[in-house]
Amino acid sequence: MADIEQAAARIRPYAHLTPVLTSSALNERTGAQLFFKCENFQKVGAFKFRGAANAVFSLSHAEAGPGAATHSSGNHAQALALAARLRGIPAHIVMPDNSPKVKVEAVKGYGGRILFCRPTQEEREWTLAEVVRETGAVFIHPYDNPRVIAGQATAARELLAEVRGLDLLLAPVGGGGLASGTALAARYLSPATRVVAVEPAGADDAQRSLREGKIVPSLNPRTVADGLRTSLGRLTFPILRALLAEVVTVSEEGIVAAMR
């Protein structure tokens, strides 16, 4: 819990305290009281800024000098670029050459130095290794990093401080950074709350991983939820295995209906 509290203090000058909203229509539809922690109002439009900011501002002066580096085609790329700009250090971002143009432009707008690679995991990792070797930048993994996990946990920390006595806490799971942070925050702040991870049925590697007791890679995931196509990491898997009540899946039809 100390790591989460330190993360909250560290990112407080930079991250938004996002609102918790309710909907009487959804309460009536579900027969429950629902509380939404609206991280879409966070900087870069996603919770990813919390973890990136905590990781970047945790770096020592010597570590920070050459900058921070990562591979990402989405929100972590934008989050790291912005966090690095706020710290005044370089951000080296490896992105697949088929990344959405809007996200590429956002990373550029935040001052990130983009290096493109072919859209395979092997190419991402090889290109990143070359960047780190050439620049000396610190690699900040999109989710499998303890400082990133602690930063993501601050969202649940804020929610649990504002809404007491939650029966159930739902978090999406891709690589597991947010879900792990959520589970850890609930473990310390609201141990009676059941934490459930949610993922697309077409990208159900987390559910299969917990069922089989080992990381089952996400191979050819088929889902509109592109941020949830990644596999669990060596840090996130044991946290989720120990603390989650369960993992549930949602159909593509259900995801699209909810988006509307």
Secondary structure, DSSP 8 states (H G I E B T S, - for coil): -HHHHHHHHHHTTTS----EE--HHHHHHHTS---EE-GGGSGGGSTHHHHHHHHHHHS-HHHHTT-EEEE-SSHHHHHHHHHHHHHT--EEEEEETTS-HHHHHHHHHTT-EEEEE-SSHHHHHHHHHHHHHHH--EE--SSSSHHHHHHHHHHHHHHHHHS-S-SEEEEE-SSSHHHHHHHHHHHHH-TTSEEEEEEEGGG-HHHHHHHHTS-----S---S-GGG-S---TTHHHHHHHH-SEEEEE-HHHHHHHH-
